[in-house]
Amino acid sequence: MFYVYFLKLKNDDLYKGITDDLKRRFDEHKQGRVKSTRNYLPVSLVGYEAYLLKSDAIRREKFLKTTEGRRLLRQQFKDILECK
């Protein structure tokens, strides 16, 4: 299984990533071992999508990093992002 996951960062941005071991990767983020998120701790997992094929997960992650994809995610997680 491959996962596209979404983290809410300290600055209220959404981080999008891909992994084959969601628990391990989330622990790495929480412990500050991921360069791109270590300055935005604490992070919280707000959602994920599971895919059987790595190619599908990569394609989805690439889409979600586009302008249209970011807009879609901000709408999907609107209540979570506005909650303080």
MMTF fields as JSON, N, C-alpha, C and O atoms, coordinates in Angstrom:
{
  "mmtfVersion": "1.0.0",
  "mmtfProducer": "UNKNOWN",
  "numBonds": 335,
  "numAtoms": 336,
  "numGroups": 84,
  "numChains": 1,
  "numModels": 1,
  "chainsPerModel": [1],
  "groupsPerChain": [84],
  "chainIdList": ["A"],
  "bondAtomList": [4, 2, 8, 6, 12, 10, 16, 14, 20, 18, 24, 22, 28, 26, 32, 30, 36, 34, 40, 38, 44, 42, 48, 46, 52, 50, 56, 54, 60, 58, 64, 62, 68, 66, 72, 70, 76, 74, 80, 78, 84, 82, 88, 86, 92, 90, 96, 94, 100, 98, 104, 102, 108, 106, 112, 110, 116, 114, 120, 118, 124, 122, 128, 126, 132, 130, 136, 134, 140, 138, 144, 142, 148, 146, 152, 150, 156, 154, 160, 158, 164, 162, 168, 166, 172, 170, 176, 174, 180, 178, 184, 182, 188, 186, 192, 190, 196, 194, 200, 198, 204, 202, 208, 206, 212, 210, 216, 214, 220, 218, 224, 222, 228, 226, 232, 230, 236, 234, 240, 238, 244, 242, 248, 246, 252, 250, 256, 254, 260, 258, 264, 262, 268, 266, 272, 270, 276, 274, 280, 278, 284, 282, 288, 286, 292, 290, 296, 294, 300, 298, 304, 302, 308, 306, 312, 310, 316, 314, 320, 318, 324, 322, 328, 326, 332, 330],
  "bondOrderList": [1, 1, 1, 1, 1, 1, 1, 1, 1, 1, 1, 1, 1, 1, 1, 1, 1, 1, 1, 1, 1, 1, 1, 1, 1, 1, 1, 1, 1, 1, 1, 1, 1, 1, 1, 1, 1, 1, 1, 1, 1, 1, 1, 1, 1, 1, 1, 1, 1, 1, 1, 1, 1, 1, 1, 1, 1, 1, 1, 1, 1, 1, 1, 1, 1, 1, 1, 1, 1, 1, 1, 1, 1, 1, 1, 1, 1, 1, 1, 1, 1, 1, 1],
  "groupList": [{"groupName": "MET", "atomNameList": ["N", "CA", "C", "O"], "elementList": ["N", "C", "C", "O"], "formalChargeList": [0, 0, 0, 0], "bondAtomList": [1, 0, 2, 1, 3, 2], "bondOrderList": [1, 1, 2], "singleLetterCode": "M", "chemCompType": "L-PEPTIDE LINKING"}, {"groupName": "PHE", "atomNameList": ["N", "CA", "C", "O"], "elementList": ["N", "C", "C", "O"], "formalChargeList": [0, 0, 0, 0], "bondAtomList": [1, 0, 2, 1, 3, 2], "bondOrderList": [1, 1, 2], "singleLetterCode": "F", "chemCompType": "L-PEPTIDE LINKING"}, {"groupName": "TYR", "atomNameList": ["N", "CA", "C", "O"], "elementList": ["N", "C", "C", "O"], "formalChargeList": [0, 0, 0, 0], "bondAtomList": [1, 0, 2, 1, 3, 2], "bondOrderList": [1, 1, 2], "singleLetterCode": "Y", "chemCompType": "L-PEPTIDE LINKING"}, {"groupName": "VAL", "atomNameList": ["N", "CA", "C", "O"], "elementList": ["N", "C", "C", "O"], "formalChargeList": [0, 0, 0, 0], "bondAtomList": [1, 0, 2, 1, 3, 2], "bondOrderList": [1, 1, 2], "singleLetterCode": "V", "chemCompType": "L-PEPTIDE LINKING"}, {"groupName": "LEU", "atomNameList": ["N", "CA", "C", "O"], "elementList": ["N", "C", "C", "O"], "formalChargeList": [0, 0, 0, 0], "bondAtomList": [1, 0, 2, 1, 3, 2], "bondOrderList": [1, 1, 2], "singleLetterCode": "L", "chemCompType": "L-PEPTIDE LINKING"}, {"groupName": "LYS", "atomNameList": ["N", "CA", "C", "O"], "elementList": ["N", "C", "C", "O"], "formalChargeList": [0, 0, 0, 0], "bondAtomList": [1, 0, 2, 1, 3, 2], "bondOrderList": [1, 1, 2], "singleLetterCode": "K", "chemCompType": "L-PEPTIDE LINKING"}, {"groupName": "ASN", "atomNameList": ["N", "CA", "C", "O"], "elementList": ["N", "C", "C", "O"], "formalChargeList": [0, 0, 0, 0], "bondAtomList": [1, 0, 2, 1, 3, 2], "bondOrderList": [1, 1, 2], "singleLetterCode": "N", "chemCompType": "L-PEPTIDE LINKING"}, {"groupName": "ASP", "atomNameList": ["N", "CA", "C", "O"], "elementList": ["N", "C", "C", "O"], "formalChargeList": [0, 0, 0, 0], "bondAtomList": [1, 0, 2, 1, 3, 2], "bondOrderList": [1, 1, 2], "singleLetterCode": "D", "chemCompType": "L-PEPTIDE LINKING"}, {"groupName": "GLY", "atomNameList": ["N", "CA", "C", "O"], "elementList": ["N", "C", "C", "O"], "formalChargeList": [0, 0, 0, 0], "bondAtomList": [1, 0, 2, 1, 3, 2], "bondOrderList": [1, 1, 2], "singleLetterCode": "G", "chemCompType": "PEPTIDE LINKING"}, {"groupName": "ILE", "atomNameList": ["N", "CA", "C", "O"], "elementList": ["N", "C", "C", "O"], "formalChargeList": [0, 0, 0, 0], "bondAtomList": [1, 0, 2, 1, 3, 2], "bondOrderList": [1, 1, 2], "singleLetterCode": "I", "chemCompType": "L-PEPTIDE LINKING"}, {"groupName": "THR", "atomNameList": ["N", "CA", "C", "O"], "elementList": ["N", "C", "C", "O"], "formalChargeList": [0, 0, 0, 0], "bondAtomList": [1, 0, 2, 1, 3, 2], "bondOrderList": [1, 1, 2], "singleLetterCode": "T", "chemCompType": "L-PEPTIDE LINKING"}, {"groupName": "ARG", "atomNameList": ["N", "CA", "C", "O"], "elementList": ["N", "C", "C", "O"], "formalChargeList": [0, 0, 0, 0], "bondAtomList": [1, 0, 2, 1, 3, 2], "bondOrderList": [1, 1, 2], "singleLetterCode": "R", "chemCompType": "L-PEPTIDE LINKING"}, {"groupName": "GLU", "atomNameList": ["N", "CA", "C", "O"], "elementList": ["N", "C", "C", "O"], "formalChargeList": [0, 0, 0, 0], "bondAtomList": [1, 0, 2, 1, 3, 2], "bondOrderList": [1, 1, 2], "singleLetterCode": "E", "chemCompType": "L-PEPTIDE LINKING"}, {"groupName": "HIS", "atomNameList": ["N", "CA", "C", "O"], "elementList": ["N", "C", "C", "O"], "formalChargeList": [0, 0, 0, 0], "bondAtomList": [1, 0, 2, 1, 3, 2], "bondOrderList": [1, 1, 2], "singleLetterCode": "H", "chemCompType": "L-PEPTIDE LINKING"}, {"groupName": "GLN", "atomNameList": ["N", "CA", "C", "O"], "elementList": ["N", "C", "C", "O"], "formalChargeList": [0, 0, 0, 0], "bondAtomList": [1, 0, 2, 1, 3, 2], "bondOrderList": [1, 1, 2], "singleLetterCode": "Q", "chemCompType": "L-PEPTIDE LINKING"}, {"groupName": "SER", "atomNameList": ["N", "CA", "C", "O"], "elementList": ["N", "C", "C", "O"], "formalChargeList": [0, 0, 0, 0], "bondAtomList": [1, 0, 2, 1, 3, 2], "bondOrderList": [1, 1, 2], "singleLetterCode": "S", "chemCompType": "L-PEPTIDE LINKING"}, {"groupName": "PRO", "atomNameList": ["N", "CA", "C", "O"], "elementList": ["N", "C", "C", "O"], "formalChargeList": [0, 0, 0, 0], "bondAtomList": [1, 0, 2, 1, 3, 2], "bondOrderList": [1, 1, 2], "singleLetterCode": "P", "chemCompType": "L-PEPTIDE LINKING"}, {"groupName": "ALA", "atomNameList": ["N", "CA", "C", "O"], "elementList": ["N", "C", "C", "O"], "formalChargeList": [0, 0, 0, 0], "bondAtomList": [1, 0, 2, 1, 3, 2], "bondOrderList": [1, 1, 2], "singleLetterCode": "A", "chemCompType": "L-PEPTIDE LINKING"}, {"groupName": "CYS", "atomNameList": ["N", "CA", "C", "O"], "elementList": ["N", "C", "C", "O"], "formalChargeList": [0, 0, 0, 0], "bondAtomList": [1, 0, 2, 1, 3, 2], "bondOrderList": [1, 1, 2], "singleLetterCode": "C", "chemCompType": "L-PEPTIDE LINKING"}],
  "groupTypeList": [0, 1, 2, 3, 2, 1, 4, 5, 4, 5, 6, 7, 7, 4, 2, 5, 8, 9, 10, 7, 7, 4, 5, 11, 11, 1, 7, 12, 13, 5, 14, 8, 11, 3, 5, 15, 10, 11, 6, 2, 4, 16, 3, 15, 4, 3, 8, 2, 12, 17, 2, 4, 4, 5, 15, 7, 17, 9, 11, 11, 12, 5, 1, 4, 5, 10, 10, 12, 8, 11, 11, 4, 4, 11, 14, 14, 1, 5, 7, 9, 4, 12, 18, 5],
  "groupIdList": [1, 2, 3, 4, 5, 6, 7, 8, 9, 10, 11, 12, 13, 14, 15, 16, 17, 18, 19, 20, 21, 22, 23, 24, 25, 26, 27, 28, 29, 30, 31, 32, 33, 34, 35, 36, 37, 38, 39, 40, 41, 42, 43, 44, 45, 46, 47, 48, 49, 50, 51, 52, 53, 54, 55, 56, 57, 58, 59, 60, 61, 62, 63, 64, 65, 66, 67, 68, 69, 70, 71, 72, 73, 74, 75, 76, 77, 78, 79, 80, 81, 82, 83, 84],
  "secStructList": [7, 3, 3, 3, 3, 3, 3, 3, 7, 6, 6, 1, 7, 3, 3, 3, 3, 3, 3, 1, 7, 2, 2, 2, 2, 2, 2, 2, 2, 2, 6, 6, 7, 1, 6, 6, 6, 4, 4, 4, 7, 1, 7, 3, 3, 3, 3, 3, 3, 3, 3, 1, 1, 2, 2, 2, 2, 2, 2, 2, 2, 2, 2, 2, 6, 1, 2, 2, 2, 2, 2, 2, 2, 2, 2, 2, 6, 2, 2, 2, 2, 2, 7, 7],
  "xCoordList": [0.839, 0.0, 0.885, 1.943, 0.45, 1.141, 0.161, -1.024, 0.664, -0.194, 0.224, 1.408, -0.763, -0.573, -1.162, -2.328, -0.364, -0.816, -0.732, 0.011, -1.519, -1.64, -1.388, -2.022, -0.461, -0.137, -0.501, -0.268, -1.065, -1.269, -0.042, 0.315, 0.595, 1.803, 1.463, 0.343, 2.422, 2.26, 1.771, 1.005, 2.205, 1.8, 0.496, 0.168, -0.244, -1.538, -1.472, -2.505, -0.291, -0.166, -0.402, -0.326, -0.691, -0.833, 0.404, 0.82, 0.984, 2.105, 1.559, 0.768, 1.984, 1.569, 2.783, 3.832, 2.631, 3.74, 3.246, 2.043, 4.203, 3.883, 4.806, 5.975, 4.288, 5.079, 4.444, 3.283, 5.222, 4.669, 4.5, 4.016, 4.891, 4.746, 4.301, 5.128, 3.015, 2.453, 2.835, 3.193, 2.77, 3.094, 4.549, 4.828, 5.469, 6.884, 7.147, 7.874, 6.556, 6.802, 6.228, 6.858, 5.043, 4.45, 5.307, 5.5, 5.819, 6.722, 7.969, 8.433, 8.512, 9.677, 9.365, 10.172, 8.192, 7.781, 7.66, 8.164, 6.995, 6.782, 8.089, 8.191, 9.08, 10.369, 11.334, 12.47, 10.888, 11.725, 12.819, 13.814, 12.656, 13.678, 13.452, 14.179, 12.437, 12.161, 12.478, 11.851, 13.455, 13.977, 12.879, 12.883, 11.955, 10.952, 9.893, 9.204, 9.749, 8.727, 9.29, 8.534, 10.575, 11.135, 10.981, 10.937, 10.896, 10.737, 9.277, 8.987, 8.359, 6.925, 6.238, 5.053, 6.961, 6.398, 5.577, 5.915, 4.535, 4.063, 3.278, 2.709, 3.266, 2.478, 1.387, 1.541, 0.281, -0.78, -1.259, -1.381, -1.521, -2.015, -3.5, -4.287, -3.883, -5.293, -5.999, -7.228, -5.23, -5.868, -4.851, -3.672, -5.326, -4.487, -5.362, -6.551, -4.764, -5.415, -4.517, -3.293, -5.113, -4.349, -4.485, -5.566, -3.362, -3.321, -2.578, -1.619, -3.027, -2.35, -1.068, -0.082, -1.08, 0.075, 0.803, 0.185, 2.117, 2.927, 2.723, 2.696, 2.582, 2.405, 1.14, 1.138, 0.07, -1.164, -0.964, -1.444, -0.262, -0.006, 0.861, 0.605, 1.867, 2.736, 1.955, 2.113, 1.122, 0.312, -0.622, -0.787, -1.226, -2.143, -1.389, -1.858, -0.234, 0.55, 0.968, 0.887, 1.405, 1.79, 0.62, 0.788, -0.578, -1.76, -2.053, -2.345, -1.978, -2.318, -1.324, -1.619, -0.169, 0.818, 0.663, 1.408, -0.314, -0.613, -1.554, -2.09, -1.752, -2.656, -4.061, -4.681, -4.557, -5.898, -5.988, -6.975, -4.96, -4.934, -4.889, -5.579, -4.08, -4.017, -5.365, -5.802, -6.023, -7.343, -8.339, -9.13, -8.295, -9.188, -8.95, -9.905, -7.68, -7.364, -7.775, -8.302, -7.536, -7.912, -9.428, -9.907, -10.18, -11.638, -12.031, -12.918, -11.383, -11.694, -11.425, -12.203, -10.325, -9.942, -10.204, -9.538, -11.166, -11.46, -11.713, -11.135, -12.549, -12.882, -11.665, -11.489, -10.84, -9.646, -8.646, -8.036, -8.485, -7.512, -7.946, -7.1, -9.251, -9.744, -9.829, -9.944, -9.772, -9.857, -8.523, -7.467, -8.579, -7.345, -7.259, -6.299],
  "yCoordList": [-1.18, 0.0, 1.245, 1.263, 2.268, 3.545, 4.626, 4.58, 5.577, 6.591, 7.995, 8.332, 8.806, 10.241, 10.81, 10.567, 11.566, 12.035, 13.545, 14.194, 14.093, 15.531, 15.903, 15.368, 16.818, 17.287, 18.758, 19.546, 19.113, 20.523, 20.978, 20.399, 22.022, 22.543, 23.648, 24.158, 24.001, 25.039, 26.354, 27.08, 26.667, 27.911, 27.765, 28.62, 26.688, 26.39, 26.04, 26.003, 25.786, 25.285, 23.78, 23.121, 23.253, 21.813, 21.274, 21.801, 20.233, 19.537, 18.269, 17.553, 17.987, 16.779, 15.9, 16.369, 14.616, 13.687, 12.323, 12.065, 11.444, 10.083, 9.129, 9.442, 7.97, 6.975, 5.595, 5.467, 4.576, 3.221, 2.75, 1.643, 3.578, 3.262, 4.542, 5.326, 4.73, 5.978, 6.231, 7.357, 5.232, 5.42, 5.849, 6.793, 5.163, 5.516, 6.931, 7.694, 7.28, 8.597, 9.711, 10.755, 9.494, 10.499, 10.677, 11.8, 9.577, 9.669, 10.479, 11.277, 10.283, 11.063, 12.554, 13.382, 12.884, 14.294, 14.848, 15.932, 14.107, 14.581, 14.775, 15.67, 13.957, 14.027, 15.029, 15.166, 15.727, 16.733, 16.179, 16.86, 14.953, 14.327, 14.544, 13.995, 15.347, 15.653, 17.125, 18.003, 17.381, 18.739, 19.745, 20.873, 19.35, 20.287, 20.677, 21.68, 19.911, 20.251, 20.53, 20.935, 20.334, 20.456, 21.839, 21.97, 22.883, 24.241, 24.622, 25.749, 23.689, 23.962, 23.014, 22.719, 22.539, 21.641, 22.45, 23.607, 21.909, 20.531, 20.364, 21.317, 19.146, 18.799, 17.832, 17.09, 17.854, 16.888, 16.279, 16.966, 14.998, 14.281, 14.593, 14.309, 15.18, 15.53, 14.607, 14.597, 13.825, 12.891, 12.142, 12.493, 11.113, 10.352, 9.613, 9.396, 9.231, 8.426, 7.216, 7.346, 6.051, 4.816, 4.355, 4.409, 3.899, 3.428, 2.1, 1.875, 1.227, -0.054, 0.116, -0.576, 1.031, 1.228, 2.52, 3.563, 2.431, 3.609, 4.69, 5.877, 4.3, 5.267, 6.111, 7.308, 5.485, 6.234, 7.229, 8.36, 6.814, 7.703, 8.884, 10.016, 8.636, 9.712, 10.696, 11.908, 10.189, 11.04, 11.918, 13.104, 11.332, 12.09, 13.167, 14.301, 12.822, 13.805, 14.966, 16.125, 14.669, 15.729, 16.649, 17.867, 16.076, 16.904, 17.798, 18.982, 17.242, 18.014, 19.142, 20.042, 19.106, 20.178, 21.27, 22.25, 21.103, 22.151, 23.164, 22.928, 24.281, 25.319, 24.768, 24.999, 24.047, 23.465, 22.448, 22.416, 21.624, 20.617, 21.241, 20.779, 22.295, 22.995, 23.605, 23.554, 24.18, 24.774, 23.706, 23.932, 22.55, 21.445, 20.985, 20.773, 20.83, 20.385, 21.412, 21.051, 22.699, 23.74, 23.737, 23.979, 23.467, 23.379, 22.126, 22.177, 21.009, 19.746, 19.81, 19.283, 20.454, 20.529, 21.906, 22.309, 22.617, 23.988, 24.095, 24.96, 23.251, 23.324, 23.026, 23.661, 22.091, 21.742, 22.892, 23.211, 23.508, 24.584, 25.85, 26.616, 26.077, 27.27, 27.076, 28.047, 25.829, 25.515, 25.827, 25.407, 26.551, 26.897, 26.12, 26.276],
  "zCoordList": [0.0, 0.0, 0.0, 0.628, -0.697, -0.734, -0.293, -0.622, 0.441, 1.044, 0.627, 0.634, 0.266, 0.124, 1.403, 1.715, 2.142, 3.449, 3.54, 2.803, 4.47, 4.621, 6.073, 6.983, 6.278, 7.62, 7.744, 6.828, 8.869, 9.182, 9.955, 10.981, 9.446, 10.067, 11.063, 11.084, 11.868, 12.889, 12.276, 12.909, 11.054, 10.399, 9.614, 8.791, 9.865, 9.25, 7.762, 7.094, 7.243, 5.877, 5.874, 6.911, 4.689, 4.513, 3.811, 2.779, 4.37, 3.756, 3.125, 3.74, 1.889, 1.191, 0.968, 0.527, 1.278, 1.093, 0.677, 0.631, 0.372, -0.045, 0.695, 0.921, 1.073, 1.786, 1.64, 1.251, 1.958, 1.995, 3.439, 3.673, 4.408, 5.831, 6.552, 7.016, 6.633, 7.153, 8.602, 8.948, 9.448, 10.865, 11.052, 11.79, 10.39, 10.496, 9.996, 10.632, 8.857, 8.272, 9.153, 9.32, 9.712, 10.587, 11.84, 12.307, 12.381, 13.534, 13.187, 14.002, 11.995, 11.572, 11.53, 11.953, 11.019, 10.988, 12.411, 12.702, 13.288, 14.665, 15.416, 16.255, 15.131, 15.827, 15.194, 15.647, 14.152, 13.522, 12.638, 12.388, 12.158, 11.328, 9.828, 9.0, 9.484, 8.08, 7.865, 8.459, 7.012, 6.818, 6.444, 6.937, 5.591, 5.093, 6.122, 5.935, 7.2, 8.2, 9.587, 10.47, 9.812, 11.172, 11.771, 12.994, 10.945, 11.464, 11.698, 12.099, 11.451, 11.571, 12.544, 12.388, 13.534, 14.55, 15.536, 15.789, 16.093, 15.917, 14.615, 14.083, 14.129, 12.949, 13.382, 14.352, 12.643, 12.933, 11.618, 10.603, 11.659, 10.485, 10.343, 11.246, 9.206, 9.021, 8.043, 7.976, 7.277, 6.363, 5.524, 5.483, 4.863, 3.943, 2.952, 3.19, 1.843, 0.819, 0.571, 0.557, 0.378, 0.163, -1.286, -1.873, -1.851, -3.225, -3.296, -2.558, -4.186, -4.381, -5.177, -4.929, -6.129, -7.0, -6.656, -6.44, -6.609, -6.308, -7.368, -7.042, -8.609, -9.7, -9.502, -9.792, -9.009, -8.745, -7.612, -7.683, -6.575, -5.439, -5.864, -5.455, -6.667, -7.141, -7.996, -7.851, -8.875, -9.738, -8.903, -9.189, -7.877, -7.017, -6.24, -6.141, -5.693, -4.946, -5.851, -5.445, -7.054, -7.996, -8.293, -8.347, -8.487, -8.73, -7.532, -7.697, -6.336, -5.143, -4.867, -4.082, -5.493, -5.337, -6.39, -6.386, -7.302, -8.278, -7.641, -6.558, -8.309, -7.807, -7.607, -6.569, -8.588, -8.496, -7.36, -6.626, -7.22, -6.163, -4.779, -3.87, -4.603, -3.303, -2.96, -1.81, -3.956, -3.742, -3.291, -2.375, -3.938, -3.586, -2.144, -1.397, -1.751, -0.39, 0.654, 1.706, 0.367, 1.332, 1.526, 2.634, 0.471, 0.594, 1.366, 2.218, 1.078, 1.739, 3.238, 4.032, 3.626, 5.034, 5.639, 6.593, 5.085, 5.506, 7.007, 7.664, 7.549, 8.975, 9.853, 10.893, 9.458, 10.223, 10.206, 11.227, 9.047, 8.912, 9.643, 10.104, 9.752, 10.442, 11.941, 12.69, 12.387, 13.823, 14.491, 14.017, 15.57, 16.313, 17.591, 18.344]
}
